[in-house]
Structure formats: C-alpha cells, structure tokens
Amino acid sequence: MDIHNSTELLPINPVNLKILKSRYLFFLPALLLLSIQAFSQKKTPLPPEFSIKKSETEAHMRFLAADELLGRRTGEQGNLVAARYIAEQFRKLGVLPVPGNTTSGTSTYYQNVPFEKMGSNGSGEIVAGDEHLKSGEDWILMNGEATDITAPLVYAGFGLENAAKGWDDYKGLDVKGKIVLLQSGTPDVQTPSEIIASSTEKRKLAAEKGAVAIIELFNAPMPWNMVNRYFAGERIALADAKDGSRKSIPHAWVNGKEAKITRALRAVQSVTFKTSGRKSQLVNSYNVAGFIQGTDPTLKSEYILLSAHYDHVGVGKQGGQAFTPEDSIFNGARDNAFGTVALLTAAEALSKNPPKRSVLIVALTAEEVGLLGSRYYAAHPLLPMNKCILNLNSDGAGYNDTTIVSVIGLDRTGVKTEIETASKAFGLGVFADPSPEQGLFDRSDNVSFAKEGIPAPTFTPGFKEFNGDIMKNYHQVSDNPETVDFNYLLKFCQAFTYTARLIADRKIAPQWIAGDKYEAAAKKLYGK
C-alpha cells in the first residue's frame, strides 16, 4: 500500500502518528507556496512608473541637453533633432500619433508650426516733436520692412477686438494711412510673453484696418535693458500668413517706462518713423504629439493633456547671457529638458498600463520666444479642447530643494489631492506657488490652455523663491546635464507620471476654484 496516496483512516497509535507527521511535512512546502501565490494574486501590482530606472531618465537628459543639440533653438537644427528624438521615443514606446494628424495621408507625430525668423534690429529713429528716439536704445523694431514715413498718430488703447471680453479698441477710429499708438499686452495680462504673443494679432488687426505702422508702449514688469538684450537680436515670431506673401507693417516696441518718451508720443499729432527694417524668412518647427487611448468605455472619450516645452535659447549671443569661446552653448538642462524627460517617462509608463481616460502628450516648441508653440496648438488643437479635463504642464527655471516639487496653480485647479498623493509616493513634498510676485502661472505654456478654460497647473522642480541658487544656472551656459541631480530627476518624473495617472482615473473631472479668473472661460468651453 502507498501510504501517501491512501484514503484509509489510520488508527491512532505511535506508529501511525509518525506516518501522519511525515505526510504533513511532505505537503507543508506545497501548502506554503499555494498560500503565497494566493496572497500575491490579491495584492494590486504597482503601476509601471514605480519601476522606471534612473538610467532611463538620465539617458534622456544627457541627450536632450547635450552640446550636439546646440541649445535647441526654435527653427534650428538642434531643435529639429530634439523633435525627432521625442517622436522616435514615442514610436519605440508604442505611443501612437494623434488620430487624424496626418501629412500627405500618412500619420505623423509632428504638428508643423510656421515661423517668421527675423534678423537683428536695424537702424532708425522715431521723431515725436522735439524728441528723437533712437533704434536700439529707446525702441526696437519687432517686425517690418524698411520705411520712412511721416503720418498722423492715433491712440487705440490695446489695439484689440474681442466681443466676448468686451474689447473694441478701434470703435469710432479711422486709422487708414495712420500710425497707431498702443499699450503693450492685453487688459488681462502684462507679462513679457503675453506682449509677444499678442503682437502678431495686434499687427494683423491694425494692417487690416489700413494702418501704416504700430508703436507699442512696452510696460511689462521687465527692465528695458533686458528687453533690449533679448529682443533686439535675431528673433522668431509666428508667421502672419501661411504663404508669407503679405508684407507686414512696421511694429516698434518703445520704452514705455520712460516718462518723457510717453509724454512726447501722447502730445503730438504726427510722428516720423524711419527704419532700415528687419530681414525675415519663413522657417518651421514642430510640436510633437502622441496619443494613448484610455481603457474605460465611457471615460476614454475624455483626455488629460501632458505638456512641456523642449526648445531652449541656442548658442552665443542668441542666449542673451555671458558666454566664453570655451563654452557658448546654452544647454537648457533645467529649462526644459527636465520637463521633457518627465513627458517621456509618462509616455513609457502610461503606454504600458493606460489609465481610464485617454492621454495626449505634447512636447511644445517655441516657449522661449513667447509661448508660441502652445499658443499655436491652442488655436489649432489636434483633439477637441472641450474633451480635455486638465493640462498638466511641466516647466522650470531650476531647483534648490530636492525634497519637494513646486506646483504653480496647486490650489486653483482642483487636483491638489492627486498631486500630493503622487508626490508622497516617491518621498516628495509639495510646495504651492513659489515666488507669487513673479506671476509664474501666466509665464509658461499652461496659460495658453488656461485661457481656453482648461485647468492647467505647472509641475515644477523644487524651489520656494527665486534666489542665487536658482539663477546660478537659469539660462546660463552652465545649465548642462553634469550639474543635474539624477536621483531627483527620477523621482520628479515618477511623481509627474503618477499624478497624471491619478487624475486620468478620477471619476469626476477637476474644475477651477470658484471665482478664478479663468473660470468663465471654462464655463464657455465645457458648457457648464
């Protein structure tokens, strides 16, 4: 008889007790294994972002901020190489092109963004009464060809029309054949990026109404010498027309902070405007977009938009800061290879295990020249904007606290719980809205989507205020991969990705807090 396979009951005696004990010991390992397997099956596995390796995020950073990419300046070869790298990473990871985004009938990761590339500010002068304003000192030509005109000057507020906001600055004005004097920016925002972004619209509108030139009084909270340094050199703007055939009227930024200049322009009825013009040519850059479909039959029709800009400022004089012959490349590791690596981390983890809602990942170009890539995308979205529940943007100037992430708009956009939960999972705290005096919410790409009504916080490397530690590398040639804390980079990217997952899995879409300045736009977008 095979005692191990017998079903007979054995009488209890010392011999049989030994037999029963041997049976128990024989089956104990198998019983333990089955128990462990049963426990393992009940335990929910961690999402893929918890398994991302430091070597992966480090490799992305070392490529995107390498010297060979020459500062990733919009429209130049290094910028195009970065776009290609991001697109091919999407392809490798199984992230698909956005449905319907095609070129010549073929699906593509690229959204072409047309730009006008202009040479340096030319010579010239603006004469207003007794005041002779010199080009490159008192004013900068932002756009336009050579001209020498004397014409009546007409003040037209901000030079904008928007029925929804009640803007009608040209009401009752005849500006045909005249020079238009304008305030900078918009009634809503006076940041440098908003002034840049609104310039094309102002110029186009003035030209349509027959104006021959624009003089804009620059009044943003930015020193005029910095304005001169950054914008008098070679620059890029969104192309006014698709074919580039329409000539642009001259458009000057004048130092509106100088009282005597403002008084002179307000006091005269006509001015003389002379300029040698700025040479221009059409160039292309690209937003790079990938799509991950959600898993929930109902919620997958909605999506979360993840964004970060991948451009930087270039080489030498293009960078606007000090450089040497030995090191003239503005690598942009912190601003914003950091955020771009977070996008690629999200692409990898979310494509392996998609959340309930779909995910749109967009690496944006031309942030450094006025948020132009995001502004273009908002005007030409690849997916319906009213299906986007949130934009989680990543951008930064740098970090000096590797124990936290800083979130611009944390308490405004309804996702504080998800951000704090995700960050805590990787040992990071959360600091809300550092340096409020800087108005950071309206200075990154998130604002292009916030204006449309989409809740849009920006996930930023850890800092609490602008100080020497931040400015040490911000827009400096020293901002290269070797100076990055790669352990922190990994945690930051993991927290960003897990945040996106938690938000995409929410039952109810987030909303702006009541009374936020972008709440009205949200009600219009979502019909609520």
VOGU-3710 file (C-alpha; in Angstrom, 3 decimals, decimal comma):
1> mdihnstell> 0,000/0,000/0,000  1,245/3,525/-0,882  0,641/5,355/2,371  0,929/8,812/0,691  -1,983/8,095/-1,647  -4,168/6,075/0,766  -7,590/7,409/1,677  -7,996/4,955/4,529  -8,265/6,274/8,077  -5,388/5,060/10,229
11> pinpvnlkil> -5,891/4,057/13,862  -4,239/6,408/16,321  -1,104/4,805/17,754  2,577/5,824/17,997  3,462/4,261/14,669  0,599/5,869/12,800  1,280/9,252/14,398  4,744/9,150/12,843  3,153/8,328/9,466  0,717/11,294/9,756
21> ksrylfflpa> 3,551/13,617/10,733  5,551/12,556/7,649  2,554/13,256/5,431  2,189/16,753/6,945  5,838/17,571/6,473  5,678/16,328/2,878  2,768/18,619/1,951  3,825/21,702/4,020  6,064/23,311/1,340  3,336/22,956/-1,265
31> llllsiqafs> 0,755/24,462/1,092  3,014/27,421/1,839  3,633/28,022/-1,877  -0,092/27,994/-2,612  -0,693/30,464/0,233  1,997/32,837/-1,085  0,568/32,668/-4,607  -2,929/33,371/-3,340  -1,677/36,407/-1,388  0,285/37,686/-4,395
41> qkktplppef> -2,769/37,449/-6,608  -4,773/39,592/-4,202  -2,115/42,331/-3,989  -2,503/45,026/-6,694  0,740/45,460/-8,641  2,299/48,938/-8,685  1,960/50,941/-11,908  4,945/50,950/-14,313  6,164/54,395/-13,225  7,350/52,799/-9,973
51> sikkseteah> 9,747/50,622/-11,998  11,327/53,353/-14,159  15,112/53,236/-13,849  17,384/56,184/-13,165  19,479/55,166/-16,184  16,469/55,792/-18,450  15,697/59,321/-17,283  19,398/60,146/-17,143  19,921/58,986/-20,734  17,057/61,203/-21,958
61> mrflaadell> 18,535/64,196/-20,121  22,060/63,589/-21,387  20,802/63,501/-24,966  18,354/66,410/-24,917  20,765/68,767/-23,123  23,893/67,617/-24,981  26,250/70,090/-26,653  25,490/68,486/-30,018  21,936/69,903/-29,916  23,330/73,455/-29,716
71> grrtgeqgnl> 20,747/74,798/-27,288  17,647/73,514/-29,160  16,799/76,972/-30,513  13,434/77,068/-32,288  13,720/76,578/-36,034  17,357/75,488/-35,920  18,930/72,064/-36,401  19,320/71,179/-32,721  15,637/71,913/-32,157  14,699/69,622/-35,052
81> vaaryiaeqf> 16,948/66,848/-33,703  15,217/67,086/-30,316  11,815/66,851/-32,014  12,941/63,757/-33,911  14,255/62,158/-30,722  10,935/62,693/-28,932  8,923/61,364/-31,872  11,040/58,217/-32,168  10,800/57,615/-28,433  7,014/57,755/-28,807
91> rklgvlpvpg> 7,227/55,233/-31,639  9,509/52,915/-29,636  7,206/53,026/-26,605  4,054/52,287/-28,569  2,582/55,765/-28,193  0,508/56,418/-31,326  0,204/59,545/-33,455  -2,927/61,535/-32,644  -5,845/60,158/-34,687  -6,354/62,307/-37,758
101> nttsgtstyy> -2,954/64,029/-37,558  -1,538/63,280/-40,999  0,892/64,638/-43,559  0,250/63,656/-47,183  -2,117/60,989/-45,914  0,407/59,442/-43,513  0,019/59,541/-39,729  2,618/61,726/-38,040  3,755/62,778/-34,591  4,503/66,298/-35,857
111> qnvpfekmgs> 2,344/69,388/-35,869  4,043/71,887/-38,141  4,278/75,384/-36,639  5,230/78,086/-39,193  7,501/80,895/-38,020  8,964/84,090/-39,339  12,652/84,330/-38,470  13,930/87,891/-38,328  17,412/89,339/-38,325  18,726/91,828/-35,803
121> ngsgeivagd> 17,073/95,153/-35,096  18,031/97,689/-37,769  18,941/101,359/-37,526  16,403/104,156/-37,449  14,618/106,802/-35,415  11,172/107,894/-34,357  10,675/111,660/-34,176  7,885/112,921/-31,923  8,014/116,715/-31,610  11,386/117,584/-30,120
131> ehlksgedwi> 12,125/114,009/-29,069  14,341/111,884/-31,324  14,072/108,253/-30,247  16,935/106,035/-31,398  16,512/102,475/-32,566  18,294/100,005/-30,267  18,170/102,444/-27,373  14,679/103,878/-26,969  12,847/101,412/-29,188  13,136/98,099/-31,033
141> lmngeatdit> 11,638/97,194/-34,369  9,777/93,950/-33,731  8,641/93,393/-37,298  8,502/95,107/-40,658  10,462/96,204/-43,674  12,395/99,409/-44,318  10,273/102,536/-44,197  10,492/106,316/-43,938  7,093/107,821/-43,291  5,548/110,797/-41,568
151> aplvyagfgl> 1,914/110,204/-40,662  -0,791/111,131/-38,140  -0,621/109,284/-34,809  -3,826/107,735/-33,402  -4,160/106,206/-29,934  -6,133/102,933/-29,921  -5,820/101,514/-26,403  -4,503/97,953/-26,553  -5,336/97,637/-30,250  -7,513/94,555/-29,739
161> enaakgwddy> -11,026/93,399/-30,538  -12,759/90,621/-28,617  -16,533/90,626/-28,399  -16,628/88,015/-25,634  -14,451/90,197/-23,405  -15,936/93,491/-24,486  -12,753/94,736/-26,162  -13,360/97,109/-29,069  -10,367/99,432/-29,149  -10,910/100,603/-32,720
171> kgldvkgkiv> -14,530/101,625/-32,195  -15,105/105,009/-33,814  -11,495/105,276/-35,053  -10,274/105,728/-38,623  -6,654/104,572/-38,748  -6,252/104,226/-42,509  -2,907/105,701/-43,560  -2,028/106,467/-39,945  0,400/105,227/-37,286  -1,320/103,558/-34,323
181> llqsgtpdvq> -0,093/104,127/-30,759  -0,911/101,201/-28,423  -0,459/99,983/-24,869  1,503/96,748/-24,518  -0,032/93,347/-23,780  -3,737/92,947/-23,096  -6,163/94,303/-20,475  -5,849/90,913/-18,737  -2,104/90,280/-18,721  1,074/92,354/-18,883
191> tpseiiasst> 3,741/89,636/-18,847  6,510/89,783/-21,472  5,325/86,515/-23,017  1,767/87,837/-23,378  3,050/91,011/-25,011  4,960/88,878/-27,510  2,022/86,565/-28,060  -0,418/89,402/-28,691  1,909/91,316/-31,034  1,025/89,308/-34,136
201> ekrklaaekg> -2,690/89,734/-33,500  -2,317/93,487/-32,982  -0,211/93,903/-36,109  -2,615/91,880/-38,244  -5,649/93,804/-36,998  -4,021/97,207/-37,495  -2,946/96,265/-41,035  -6,470/95,097/-41,872  -7,784/98,490/-40,774  -5,300/100,282/-43,028
211> avaiielfna> -2,689/101,461/-40,507  0,821/102,004/-41,877  2,772/101,312/-38,645  2,394/100,484/-34,936  4,152/101,996/-31,928  3,593/99,943/-28,776  4,456/101,341/-25,335  6,210/98,464/-23,549  5,228/98,465/-19,860  5,723/94,877/-18,648
221> pmpwnmvnry> 7,479/94,240/-15,288  10,796/93,658/-17,030  13,710/96,136/-17,172  14,066/97,832/-20,535  17,759/96,918/-20,804  16,734/93,240/-20,617  14,073/93,800/-23,276  16,731/95,335/-25,489  19,142/92,474/-24,836  16,664/89,710/-25,599
231> fagerialad> 14,653/91,177/-28,461  16,975/93,452/-30,422  18,885/90,451/-31,769  17,710/87,709/-34,066  14,178/86,599/-33,123  11,286/84,397/-34,146  7,541/85,022/-34,311  4,555/83,095/-35,596  4,176/83,722/-39,300  1,494/86,296/-40,074
241> akdgsrksip> 0,256/84,399/-43,129  0,537/80,800/-44,256  2,162/81,705/-47,538  4,221/84,517/-46,094  3,329/86,683/-49,083  1,642/89,511/-47,205  4,041/92,251/-46,171  3,980/93,201/-42,511  3,654/96,802/-41,369  6,465/98,176/-39,159
251> hawvngkeak> 5,870/97,454/-35,469  8,002/99,108/-32,771  8,248/98,454/-29,056  9,049/101,772/-27,373  10,337/102,125/-23,810  7,035/102,974/-22,133  8,710/103,123/-18,738  10,498/106,329/-19,730  8,095/109,130/-18,833  9,450/111,718/-21,284
261> itralravqs> 9,012/109,279/-24,182  5,423/108,523/-23,201  4,639/112,229/-22,768  6,138/113,087/-26,140  4,153/110,446/-28,012  0,912/111,377/-26,255  1,425/115,090/-27,003  1,991/115,037/-30,794  -0,465/114,603/-33,642  2,008/113,066/-36,085
271> vtfktsgrks> 5,356/111,294/-35,990  8,173/110,404/-38,352  9,064/106,718/-38,411  12,339/105,697/-40,070  13,813/102,202/-40,040  16,107/100,040/-42,119  13,782/97,144/-41,345  14,370/93,570/-40,192  15,060/90,929/-42,808  12,890/87,860/-42,446
281> qlvnsynvag> 12,414/84,341/-43,752  9,903/81,569/-43,128  11,094/78,593/-41,046  9,352/75,615/-39,487  9,437/73,969/-36,119  7,179/71,311/-34,648  5,015/70,441/-31,712  5,422/66,685/-31,176  2,210/64,906/-30,164  1,431/61,333/-29,122
291> fiqgtdptlk> -1,784/59,612/-28,026  -2,601/56,825/-25,556  -6,191/55,590/-25,584  -7,899/55,129/-22,229  -9,327/51,835/-21,005  -12,753/52,888/-19,721  -15,502/52,520/-22,373  -17,043/55,855/-21,377  -14,204/57,948/-19,928  -11,782/57,248/-22,800
301> seyillsahy> -13,614/59,878/-24,872  -12,078/62,442/-22,487  -8,350/63,037/-22,089  -5,678/64,647/-19,968  -3,119/66,789/-21,799  0,507/66,465/-20,670  2,824/69,207/-21,939  6,371/70,526/-21,659  8,423/72,697/-23,980  11,560/71,174/-25,457
311> dhvgvgkqgg> 13,109/74,292/-27,047  15,785/76,493/-25,490  17,712/79,626/-26,474  20,631/78,442/-28,614  24,304/79,447/-28,759  26,425/82,527/-28,098  24,681/85,868/-28,471  21,367/84,075/-29,007  21,347/83,151/-25,316  21,373/86,738/-24,090
321> qaftpedsif> 23,792/85,976/-21,258  27,547/85,674/-20,718  29,490/83,009/-22,590  33,082/82,178/-23,480  34,771/80,679/-26,532  35,249/77,504/-24,478  31,555/77,264/-23,564  28,986/79,143/-25,596  26,150/76,559/-25,650  23,039/77,184/-23,554
331> ngardnafgt> 22,166/73,528/-22,971  18,891/74,064/-21,101  19,009/71,011/-18,844  16,685/72,565/-16,263  14,748/74,701/-18,724  13,351/72,499/-20,024  14,949/69,153/-20,743  13,774/68,375/-17,199  10,099/68,679/-18,147  10,623/66,932/-21,479
341> valltaaeal> 12,124/63,916/-19,692  9,015/63,875/-17,479  6,902/63,654/-20,647  8,941/60,733/-21,966  8,672/58,975/-18,605  4,903/59,402/-18,707  4,856/58,103/-22,281  6,675/54,941/-21,236  4,660/54,156/-18,106  1,202/55,159/-19,343
351> sknppkrsvl> 1,578/53,314/-22,634  2,408/50,089/-20,727  -0,614/50,440/-18,471  -3,073/53,084/-19,755  -5,402/54,880/-17,330  -9,175/55,096/-17,694  -9,128/58,366/-19,650  -7,030/58,866/-22,755  -3,743/60,766/-22,611  -2,480/63,354/-25,094
361> ivaltaeevg> 1,241/64,090/-24,762  2,537/67,227/-26,494  6,158/68,383/-26,481  5,912/72,062/-27,366  8,277/74,245/-29,340  8,957/77,997/-29,098  8,137/78,595/-25,437  11,289/80,656/-25,009  10,220/83,113/-27,703  6,775/83,855/-26,293
371> llgsryyaah> 4,855/80,611/-25,602  4,312/80,394/-29,342  4,142/76,600/-29,711  1,364/76,288/-27,127  -0,374/79,366/-28,471  -0,374/77,801/-31,945  -1,615/74,474/-30,597  -4,472/76,133/-28,689  -5,570/77,785/-31,937  -5,135/74,530/-33,928
381> pllpmnkcil> -5,907/71,663/-31,499  -5,479/68,077/-32,670  -8,293/66,874/-30,392  -11,438/68,722/-29,220  -10,486/71,053/-26,391  -13,789/70,540/-24,566  -12,857/66,874/-24,075  -9,663/67,836/-22,247  -10,213/67,651/-18,489  -6,831/69,086/-17,467
391> nlnsdgagyn> -3,446/70,225/-18,747  -0,561/69,069/-16,545  2,374/71,146/-17,725  6,000/70,749/-16,644  8,470/73,614/-16,810  11,048/75,219/-14,574  13,930/77,567/-14,012  15,798/75,134/-11,805  15,660/73,714/-8,298  17,308/74,143/-4,920
401> dttivsvigl> 15,199/71,730/-2,862  15,232/68,066/-3,840  12,713/67,139/-1,129  9,775/68,800/-2,881  8,090/69,557/-6,173  6,695/73,063/-6,659  3,321/73,381/-8,337  2,099/76,592/-9,897  -1,689/76,676/-9,545  -1,888/73,881/-6,969
411> drtgvkteie> -4,802/75,429/-5,081  -6,596/76,768/-8,165  -7,114/73,750/-10,392  -8,841/71,061/-8,318  -6,096/68,410/-8,339  -4,225/69,113/-5,106  -5,059/65,689/-3,624  -3,740/63,761/-6,629  -0,546/65,815/-6,808  0,181/65,424/-3,108
421> taskafglgv> -0,613/61,691/-3,134  1,589/61,007/-6,150  4,492/63,078/-4,855  4,356/61,465/-1,409  4,586/58,039/-3,053  8,124/58,971/-4,140  9,135/60,710/-0,941  8,494/64,257/-2,154  6,539/67,065/-0,536  4,590/69,708/-2,474
431> fadpspeqgl> 5,076/73,480/-2,295  2,376/75,669/-3,793  3,019/78,711/-5,981  6,567/79,819/-5,163  7,560/83,447/-5,817  4,000/84,774/-6,299  5,437/88,198/-7,163  6,775/86,680/-10,404  3,315/85,822/-11,775  4,589/82,397/-12,849
441> fdrsdnvsfa> 1,193/80,916/-13,704  0,917/83,192/-16,725  4,540/82,756/-17,844  4,582/79,172/-19,080  2,730/77,169/-21,723  -0,057/76,218/-19,323  -1,552/79,683/-19,694  -2,318/79,055/-23,377  -4,654/76,266/-22,274  -5,936/78,068/-19,179
451> kegipaptft> -7,186/80,877/-21,413  -9,306/78,304/-23,225  -10,797/77,284/-19,866  -8,790/74,112/-19,178  -7,490/73,754/-15,586  -3,726/73,898/-16,085  -1,221/73,661/-13,219  2,520/73,566/-13,871  4,616/70,845/-12,204  7,996/72,399/-11,421
461> pgfkefngdi> 11,308/71,221/-9,888  11,549/72,130/-6,213  12,069/75,738/-5,146  10,316/78,226/-2,881  11,690/81,509/-4,163  13,940/82,929/-6,843  17,420/83,326/-5,391  21,067/82,850/-6,269  20,787/79,070/-6,341  18,077/79,209/-8,998
471> mknyhqvsdn> 19,620/81,962/-11,079  23,068/80,336/-10,975  22,161/78,045/-13,893  18,920/79,510/-15,263  19,541/80,499/-18,902  23,278/80,136/-18,365  25,861/78,121/-20,295  26,425/76,166/-17,074  22,995/74,525/-17,295  24,248/71,205/-18,629
481> petvdfnyll> 23,481/67,560/-17,685  26,525/67,126/-15,451  25,044/69,571/-12,929  21,733/67,699/-12,567  20,824/65,557/-9,549  19,762/62,412/-11,410  18,213/60,769/-8,344  15,926/63,785/-8,000  15,179/63,830/-11,729  13,915/60,249/-11,492
491> kfcqaftyta> 11,640/60,961/-8,515  10,325/64,115/-10,157  9,443/62,276/-13,371  7,825/59,411/-11,487  5,713/61,808/-9,398  4,651/63,692/-12,539  3,597/60,466/-14,235  1,737/59,060/-11,232  -0,055/62,403/-10,839  -1,228/62,159/-14,443
501> rliadrkiap> -2,483/58,612/-13,850  -4,437/59,520/-10,721  -6,080/62,484/-12,436  -6,920/60,462/-15,557  -8,550/57,814/-13,329  -10,755/60,287/-11,415  -14,496/59,733/-11,546  -15,224/63,458/-11,864  -13,213/65,923/-13,942  -11,380/68,662/-11,975
511> qwiagdkyea> -12,560/72,258/-12,038  -11,184/75,716/-11,377  -11,901/77,021/-7,890  -14,889/79,341/-7,756  -14,026/82,888/-8,783  -10,784/82,048/-10,591  -10,089/84,417/-13,468  -10,219/81,503/-15,934  -13,495/80,078/-14,576  -15,624/81,989/-17,099
521> aakklygk> -13,615/80,557/-19,995  -14,155/77,058/-18,534  -17,909/77,548/-18,383  -17,865/78,587/-22,018  -15,635/75,667/-23,066  -17,463/72,932/-21,175  -20,948/74,422/-21,366  -21,400/74,468/-17,600
//
